[in-house]
Amino acid sequence: MALAASAVAAVAMAHNGASGVVLERMNGMTAMRDTVAELAPMMQGAVPYDAFIVSEGAAVIASHAGETLLSLFPKDSLEGVTYAKPEIWSNWQDFAALAEEMKLYADALSVAAPNGLEPASAPSGDMARMDHSGMVMPPAEETGLRFSVAELMGYAEKTADSLVTRGQIEPTSLALTLSSLAADDLFTRISGTCSSCHAQFRAGRN
């Protein structure tokens, strides 16, 4: 609760003086942060799990990710109050990959919400035999990682093991596999993508 309150206060201060596209992207980040804060207790088993709230929350995250997120970072939009690093534009391909990765995982969570905190049955047939070596998903032993709201929103120090190793994303071939995962597994992947993006592309209070 204290971490969440600190994050809210810090974001409110950051928004002072922001305008135009910078304010728009700050508001988008705030919406995602608030959603993560709402869903985190469910994923940790601290409050009863609600598939509808999880699905709707994931849809909110997805609506602010992908192309929507990228459209809010026109070239060199660093004027005024912003934590965006110039590396966003010099490493645009990596930034875009993270934005699309976030949308991929959030869309999957919206569909997989009814799976709850237990995985659905493993896919069979051709999907089970498919070569997933290029997937963005971390090894199974890493899926227990948890991230504080402060870490997710860039207000806590990052460590090497809080970053998700990414590969090439092919949404069509991954959609079915991802939607078979447990909700907390997908939430962890969303968290890792968010943390990785902040570590690379967010200046200020990292």
Backbone bond lengths (Angstrom), bond angles and torsions (degrees), N, CA, C in turn:
res aa  C-N    CA-C-N  psi(-1)  N-CA   C-N-CA  omega(-1)  CA-C   N-CA-C  phi
1 M - - - 1.463 - - 1.523 110.92 -
2 A 1.351 116.28 -43.21 1.460 120.04 179.96 1.522 110.84 -63.94
3 L 1.346 116.19 -41.56 1.460 120.10 178.60 1.515 110.58 -63.17
4 A 1.326 116.66 -42.82 1.459 120.55 179.89 1.519 110.49 -63.51
5 A 1.344 116.94 -43.03 1.458 120.44 179.63 1.522 111.13 -63.39
6 S 1.333 116.57 -40.35 1.462 120.35 178.33 1.517 110.95 -63.89
7 A 1.334 116.03 -40.94 1.466 120.29 179.97 1.514 110.50 -63.95
8 V 1.338 116.21 -43.07 1.468 120.19 179.15 1.517 110.68 -61.48
9 A 1.333 116.87 -45.39 1.463 120.56 -179.45 1.517 111.54 -62.75
10 A 1.332 115.79 -41.85 1.469 119.85 -179.07 1.515 111.09 -64.83
11 V 1.332 116.68 -41.29 1.462 119.61 179.75 1.524 110.42 -67.06
12 A 1.332 117.35 -39.38 1.459 120.64 178.55 1.521 110.85 -60.05
13 M 1.335 116.23 -41.54 1.460 120.12 177.63 1.530 110.86 -65.38
14 A 1.325 115.78 -40.13 1.463 119.79 -178.45 1.515 111.24 -64.06
15 H 1.323 116.97 -31.28 1.460 120.88 -177.33 1.524 112.42 -74.13
16 N 1.325 117.22 -20.16 1.459 119.80 179.05 1.520 110.28 -62.71
17 G 1.311 116.15 120.97 1.455 120.46 178.64 1.512 113.61 91.68
18 A 1.333 118.63 -9.93 1.461 121.19 178.54 1.519 109.54 -78.60
19 S 1.328 115.84 148.72 1.460 120.04 179.44 1.523 109.19 -152.10
20 G 1.322 115.66 170.42 1.452 121.04 175.75 1.516 113.21 59.18
21 V 1.338 115.52 -140.79 1.456 120.76 -175.38 1.526 111.63 -65.49
22 V 1.341 117.74 -29.22 1.464 120.54 178.30 1.526 110.03 -64.76
23 L 1.330 116.60 -43.26 1.460 120.35 177.83 1.528 110.68 -65.58
24 E 1.321 116.95 -39.54 1.466 120.91 178.60 1.520 111.31 -58.96
25 R 1.328 116.35 -46.02 1.467 117.49 -178.08 1.521 111.12 -72.20
26 M 1.331 118.00 -32.37 1.460 119.52 174.62 1.520 110.65 -62.25
27 N 1.339 116.58 -42.07 1.460 120.35 178.86 1.524 110.96 -64.15
28 G 1.336 116.36 -37.07 1.457 120.00 177.42 1.516 111.66 -64.98
29 M 1.327 116.08 -42.96 1.458 120.21 178.28 1.528 110.76 -63.71
30 T 1.322 115.85 -38.15 1.462 120.03 178.52 1.523 110.92 -63.87
31 A 1.333 116.60 -41.47 1.466 120.68 178.54 1.526 110.56 -61.33
32 M 1.325 116.82 -42.17 1.464 119.81 178.52 1.518 111.02 -67.40
33 R 1.332 116.44 -41.12 1.461 119.92 178.90 1.518 111.28 -60.99
34 D 1.334 116.56 -44.96 1.456 119.99 -179.38 1.526 111.36 -63.03
35 T 1.319 116.30 -37.27 1.461 120.51 179.04 1.519 110.83 -67.33
36 V 1.334 116.82 -44.00 1.460 120.55 177.17 1.526 110.39 -59.37
37 A 1.330 116.57 -42.82 1.468 120.85 -179.86 1.524 111.12 -63.76
38 E 1.327 117.08 -34.73 1.464 120.87 179.52 1.527 111.64 -72.08
39 L 1.332 116.15 -39.85 1.460 119.92 -175.34 1.528 113.77 -81.88
40 A 1.331 117.40 -27.29 1.462 120.44 -174.41 1.532 114.27 -53.90
41 P 1.348 119.91 -45.88 1.472 118.65 -179.86 1.529 113.00 -60.81
42 M 1.345 117.63 -34.58 1.468 120.12 177.26 1.522 110.63 -65.55
43 M 1.343 115.58 -43.17 1.455 119.81 -177.34 1.528 111.74 -67.26
44 Q 1.315 116.74 -25.11 1.462 121.95 179.64 1.522 112.03 -93.44
45 G 1.354 116.78 -0.43 1.456 120.70 179.49 1.501 114.57 75.94
46 A 1.344 117.00 14.94 1.463 120.39 -178.08 1.524 112.22 -79.86
47 V 1.332 117.23 -25.21 1.461 122.78 176.71 1.520 107.79 -134.10
48 P 1.342 117.54 160.21 1.468 119.51 -179.27 1.532 112.17 -58.54
49 Y 1.309 115.25 141.64 1.457 121.62 -179.42 1.524 109.85 -77.07
50 D 1.326 116.79 134.80 1.465 122.75 178.71 1.525 108.10 -128.31
51 A 1.311 116.79 106.30 1.471 121.50 -175.52 1.519 112.11 -60.95
52 F 1.333 117.58 -35.73 1.460 119.92 -179.18 1.527 110.86 -65.79
53 I 1.332 116.77 -46.01 1.464 120.75 179.47 1.521 110.21 -62.98
54 V 1.331 117.13 -40.29 1.466 120.73 179.26 1.523 110.40 -63.71
55 S 1.323 116.84 -45.99 1.461 120.74 -179.68 1.522 111.67 -62.15
56 E 1.323 116.26 -44.86 1.467 120.30 179.51 1.524 111.16 -66.65
57 G 1.323 116.60 -40.25 1.460 120.15 178.35 1.511 111.92 -63.52
58 A 1.334 116.29 -42.18 1.462 120.29 178.27 1.518 110.62 -62.69
59 A 1.330 116.63 -37.11 1.465 120.43 178.51 1.530 110.89 -64.55
60 V 1.332 116.50 -35.23 1.465 120.34 177.10 1.525 109.80 -64.14
61 I 1.325 116.74 -46.66 1.468 120.46 178.88 1.525 110.24 -59.78
62 A 1.334 116.20 -46.26 1.466 120.47 -179.48 1.519 111.58 -60.59
63 S 1.334 116.78 -35.65 1.463 120.07 -177.63 1.522 112.82 -68.65
64 H 1.339 116.84 -19.00 1.461 121.18 179.36 1.529 112.41 -104.70
65 A 1.318 117.38 2.06 1.461 121.63 -177.72 1.528 110.38 -104.53
66 G 1.325 116.57 -169.99 1.454 121.06 176.07 1.518 114.16 58.12
67 E 1.319 115.53 -137.98 1.465 121.26 -177.28 1.522 112.65 -62.39
68 T 1.334 116.70 -32.14 1.468 119.71 178.12 1.519 110.75 -60.85
69 L 1.324 116.12 -45.19 1.460 120.47 178.22 1.524 110.98 -63.93
70 L 1.316 116.39 -46.39 1.459 120.45 -177.45 1.530 111.87 -61.64
71 S 1.325 116.95 -34.40 1.465 120.18 -178.93 1.519 112.50 -66.19
72 L 1.332 116.90 -17.60 1.466 121.36 -178.80 1.528 112.32 -92.15
73 F 1.323 116.08 7.15 1.457 120.59 177.55 1.523 110.57 -125.21
74 P 1.347 116.67 62.35 1.464 118.27 175.29 1.529 109.20 -60.85
75 K 1.290 116.90 155.20 1.459 122.54 -171.66 1.521 112.60 -50.84
76 D 1.332 114.49 128.74 1.471 123.19 174.60 1.525 113.87 57.96
77 S 1.334 117.20 33.58 1.470 119.47 177.94 1.524 109.47 -82.62
78 L 1.331 114.81 74.49 1.457 122.18 -175.30 1.523 113.09 -114.32
79 E 1.332 116.03 6.93 1.456 119.02 -176.92 1.527 111.05 -71.81
80 G 1.326 115.44 148.63 1.454 121.17 174.42 1.524 112.80 72.15
81 V 1.320 115.39 -148.59 1.458 122.29 -176.01 1.528 109.28 -82.62
82 T 1.302 117.32 109.47 1.462 121.54 177.23 1.516 110.12 -157.49
83 Y 1.330 115.59 147.14 1.453 121.27 175.23 1.526 110.99 -101.75
84 A 1.314 117.47 3.86 1.467 120.59 -179.32 1.517 110.61 -66.04
85 K 1.322 116.18 136.24 1.456 121.70 176.99 1.527 110.05 -91.63
86 P 1.323 118.33 150.09 1.466 120.31 175.17 1.523 112.69 -61.84
87 E 1.342 116.34 -19.20 1.467 120.02 178.54 1.529 112.16 -62.54
88 I 1.341 116.89 -19.60 1.462 119.40 176.53 1.524 110.15 -55.60
89 W 1.338 116.28 -43.10 1.463 120.26 -175.50 1.526 111.93 -87.07
90 S 1.318 117.88 -30.42 1.462 118.87 177.69 1.530 111.68 -76.42
91 N 1.353 116.19 -23.11 1.467 121.19 176.38 1.533 109.39 -121.27
92 W 1.318 115.24 46.59 1.467 120.46 -172.94 1.526 112.19 -57.51
93 Q 1.315 117.96 -37.91 1.458 120.61 -178.13 1.529 111.16 -60.53
94 D 1.330 116.54 -42.27 1.462 120.00 178.63 1.523 111.19 -67.65
95 F 1.315 116.48 -41.32 1.460 120.81 179.18 1.523 110.12 -62.90
96 A 1.334 116.48 -44.33 1.460 121.19 179.78 1.524 110.80 -63.76
97 A 1.340 116.76 -37.69 1.466 120.26 178.92 1.523 111.07 -63.16
98 L 1.321 117.07 -40.23 1.461 120.76 177.48 1.523 111.42 -66.18
99 A 1.332 117.04 -40.93 1.461 120.71 178.61 1.523 111.09 -61.90
100 E 1.328 116.79 -42.58 1.459 121.05 179.48 1.526 110.73 -71.53
101 E 1.328 116.90 -35.00 1.459 120.87 177.75 1.521 110.17 -63.38
102 M 1.330 116.27 -42.05 1.458 120.28 178.10 1.524 111.00 -60.03
103 K 1.322 116.45 -44.62 1.465 119.85 180.00 1.525 111.15 -65.64
104 L 1.318 116.71 -40.53 1.461 120.99 179.05 1.520 111.03 -58.45
105 Y 1.326 116.91 -49.38 1.458 120.58 -179.36 1.525 111.74 -67.70
106 A 1.333 117.57 -39.94 1.464 120.33 -179.30 1.528 110.94 -66.87
107 D 1.324 117.16 -42.85 1.471 119.88 176.11 1.524 110.45 -59.56
108 A 1.338 116.04 -41.91 1.468 120.18 179.65 1.520 111.03 -64.36
109 L 1.334 117.29 -40.66 1.462 120.61 179.51 1.518 111.28 -64.96
110 S 1.323 116.95 -37.22 1.455 119.91 178.40 1.525 111.38 -59.62
111 V 1.342 115.78 -38.39 1.466 121.32 178.56 1.518 111.51 -78.25
112 A 1.336 116.42 -37.20 1.465 121.67 -173.65 1.517 113.38 -85.20
113 A 1.312 119.03 -2.97 1.467 121.48 -177.04 1.529 113.11 -50.12
114 P 1.354 119.41 -41.11 1.471 118.71 178.92 1.528 113.88 -63.54
115 N 1.338 118.09 -15.93 1.468 120.22 177.42 1.519 111.63 -65.63
116 G 1.320 117.07 -21.55 1.451 120.43 -178.44 1.513 112.31 66.82
117 L 1.310 116.16 -150.71 1.454 120.95 -177.65 1.513 112.12 -92.44
118 E 1.318 117.09 11.73 1.448 122.01 174.90 1.520 108.25 -121.50
119 P 1.331 118.28 139.28 1.469 119.87 -178.66 1.512 111.79 -68.87
120 A 1.358 115.58 148.63 1.452 120.35 173.39 1.522 108.59 -72.72
121 S 1.314 116.28 173.98 1.462 120.10 178.71 1.511 109.82 -59.18
122 A 1.331 116.06 142.48 1.458 120.86 180.00 1.513 109.72 -62.13
123 P 1.343 119.41 141.50 1.446 122.03 178.45 1.522 110.87 -63.51
124 S 1.322 115.23 150.01 1.453 119.53 -177.72 1.510 110.58 -118.06
125 G 1.330 115.76 -178.49 1.453 120.32 175.38 1.497 112.70 67.35
126 D 1.326 115.63 -141.43 1.456 121.29 -175.77 1.519 112.24 -60.41
127 M 1.351 117.34 -36.87 1.450 119.96 -178.30 1.525 110.72 -64.75
128 A 1.334 116.63 -39.69 1.457 119.95 -179.54 1.518 111.45 -66.87
129 R 1.332 116.34 -30.20 1.456 120.00 -178.45 1.524 113.19 -89.53
130 M 1.335 116.81 -4.96 1.459 120.54 -175.95 1.526 110.77 -66.04
131 D 1.322 115.49 144.79 1.465 121.17 176.50 1.517 108.92 -80.01
132 H 1.333 116.52 109.63 1.463 121.27 -178.35 1.524 111.36 -103.17
133 S 1.302 118.34 24.67 1.468 121.42 -175.57 1.511 112.39 -62.73
134 G 1.338 117.26 -22.00 1.460 119.17 -179.21 1.511 113.72 -94.63
135 M 1.328 117.25 8.51 1.460 120.41 -177.32 1.522 111.73 -65.79
136 V 1.323 114.99 156.17 1.451 120.62 178.15 1.522 111.43 -83.91
137 M 1.330 118.18 -7.55 1.448 120.82 -173.26 1.518 111.21 -72.65
138 P 1.350 118.43 139.21 1.454 121.27 176.97 1.521 110.30 -75.11
139 P 1.345 118.41 165.97 1.460 120.98 177.31 1.515 111.18 -59.12
140 A 1.324 116.14 155.64 1.464 121.11 -173.99 1.517 112.10 -55.45
141 E 1.354 117.21 -37.46 1.464 118.27 -176.30 1.514 112.95 -67.25
142 E 1.340 118.36 -13.90 1.458 120.52 -179.24 1.512 112.50 -91.84
143 T 1.329 118.40 -8.50 1.456 119.97 -171.39 1.516 113.07 -73.62
144 G 1.349 118.92 -6.02 1.447 120.18 177.53 1.514 113.38 -84.98
145 L 1.324 117.26 1.29 1.460 119.88 -178.42 1.521 110.81 -61.22
146 R 1.320 116.57 142.54 1.459 121.39 175.79 1.521 107.81 -127.65
147 F 1.315 116.64 146.93 1.454 121.72 -177.53 1.521 108.94 -127.09
148 S 1.328 117.38 137.23 1.457 120.62 176.33 1.521 109.42 -73.22
149 V 1.328 115.59 162.04 1.466 120.00 175.95 1.520 109.36 -59.25
150 A 1.330 116.74 -37.75 1.461 120.26 179.61 1.521 110.93 -61.93
151 E 1.346 116.80 -42.62 1.462 120.03 178.85 1.521 110.93 -64.74
152 L 1.327 115.92 -43.64 1.461 119.56 -177.22 1.513 111.87 -62.32
153 M 1.295 117.32 -37.35 1.456 120.44 -175.31 1.523 113.14 -96.88
154 G 1.331 116.66 6.96 1.453 119.88 171.67 1.512 115.75 89.16
155 Y 1.334 118.16 19.23 1.456 120.01 -178.11 1.522 112.60 -105.16
156 A 1.326 117.99 4.54 1.459 120.65 178.96 1.516 108.79 -129.11
157 E 1.320 115.02 156.44 1.461 119.85 -178.74 1.512 110.70 -66.65
158 K 1.328 117.13 137.20 1.456 121.72 179.10 1.532 109.13 -90.43
159 T 1.301 116.54 147.90 1.455 121.64 172.45 1.516 107.58 -117.99
160 A 1.318 116.23 161.08 1.461 120.43 -175.18 1.519 111.90 -58.49
161 D 1.365 117.01 -36.78 1.456 117.95 -175.86 1.513 113.02 -81.72
162 S 1.349 118.33 3.58 1.459 120.27 175.99 1.511 111.82 -95.18
163 L 1.330 117.30 2.79 1.453 120.85 -179.33 1.520 110.28 -103.09
164 V 1.312 115.30 140.87 1.453 120.57 179.26 1.518 109.39 -90.40
165 T 1.325 116.74 129.97 1.452 120.83 175.51 1.517 108.67 -73.65
166 R 1.326 115.38 127.04 1.453 120.01 -174.86 1.512 111.78 -109.23
167 G 1.318 115.32 150.98 1.455 122.50 174.68 1.512 108.23 -127.70
168 Q 1.306 116.75 -161.63 1.455 120.75 179.09 1.527 109.42 -80.18
169 I 1.326 116.54 139.27 1.448 121.61 -178.09 1.521 109.97 -102.08
170 E 1.300 116.28 131.48 1.460 121.39 173.25 1.523 106.03 -129.07
171 P 1.350 117.26 89.71 1.458 121.74 -169.99 1.514 115.10 -53.04
172 T 1.318 118.25 -39.61 1.458 119.68 -175.78 1.516 111.86 -61.95
173 S 1.326 116.63 -45.34 1.459 120.29 -177.41 1.524 112.64 -76.59
174 L 1.340 117.92 -20.07 1.461 120.78 -177.68 1.521 113.68 -92.96
175 A 1.331 117.84 -22.46 1.463 120.80 -169.44 1.526 112.46 -54.90
176 L 1.329 118.15 -49.01 1.459 120.93 -177.24 1.513 111.41 -65.19
177 T 1.323 117.54 -43.52 1.457 120.80 -179.90 1.518 111.27 -63.49
178 L 1.314 117.43 -45.42 1.460 120.87 -179.25 1.528 111.41 -62.98
179 S 1.319 117.71 -39.93 1.465 120.48 -177.11 1.521 112.27 -70.76
180 S 1.341 117.98 -8.27 1.465 121.14 176.91 1.525 111.89 -90.67
181 L 1.331 117.32 -5.54 1.457 120.71 -177.11 1.517 111.87 -80.29
182 A 1.326 115.82 162.50 1.459 121.04 173.63 1.523 109.64 -68.33
183 A 1.329 116.05 149.88 1.462 120.52 -177.48 1.521 111.95 -60.05
184 D 1.333 116.83 -40.47 1.464 118.46 -178.31 1.521 111.98 -69.65
185 D 1.330 117.40 -27.19 1.458 120.97 175.38 1.528 109.45 -64.79
186 L 1.315 116.97 -48.40 1.463 120.72 179.09 1.523 111.15 -65.02
187 F 1.319 116.94 -37.59 1.467 120.25 178.38 1.524 110.46 -62.44
188 T 1.341 116.57 -39.19 1.457 120.51 177.34 1.522 110.69 -62.78
189 R 1.321 117.41 -38.79 1.457 121.37 178.77 1.531 111.10 -67.53
190 I 1.325 116.68 -40.03 1.462 120.50 174.62 1.525 109.67 -60.00
191 S 1.328 116.00 -45.27 1.460 121.22 -179.85 1.522 111.50 -59.92
192 G 1.333 115.71 -44.09 1.451 119.73 -179.37 1.515 112.69 -65.20
193 T 1.329 116.64 -38.94 1.463 120.65 178.12 1.522 110.39 -64.63
194 C 1.318 116.63 -43.48 1.462 121.51 178.77 1.527 110.67 -61.89
195 S 1.327 116.02 -45.78 1.460 120.71 179.85 1.520 111.53 -62.50
196 S 1.325 116.29 -42.59 1.460 120.84 179.91 1.518 111.01 -62.96
197 C 1.330 116.67 -41.66 1.463 120.50 -179.84 1.522 111.09 -63.36
198 H 1.332 116.46 -43.54 1.454 119.37 178.88 1.523 111.72 -64.35
199 A 1.323 116.16 -40.22 1.461 120.13 -178.09 1.529 111.24 -62.21
200 Q 1.319 116.71 -35.17 1.457 120.64 -176.26 1.514 114.45 -91.26
201 F 1.318 116.55 -34.32 1.465 118.93 -165.75 1.525 115.37 -125.06
202 R 1.314 117.94 5.32 1.464 119.71 -179.36 1.509 110.21 -113.00
203 A 1.313 117.16 124.61 1.459 122.46 176.25 1.526 109.07 -90.90
204 G 1.317 117.04 179.30 1.456 120.22 175.75 1.492 111.53 86.06
205 R 1.333 116.73 -131.42 1.462 121.78 -169.62 1.515 110.82 -84.97
206 N 1.318 118.02 73.08 1.466 122.36 178.00 1.516 110.72 -90.35
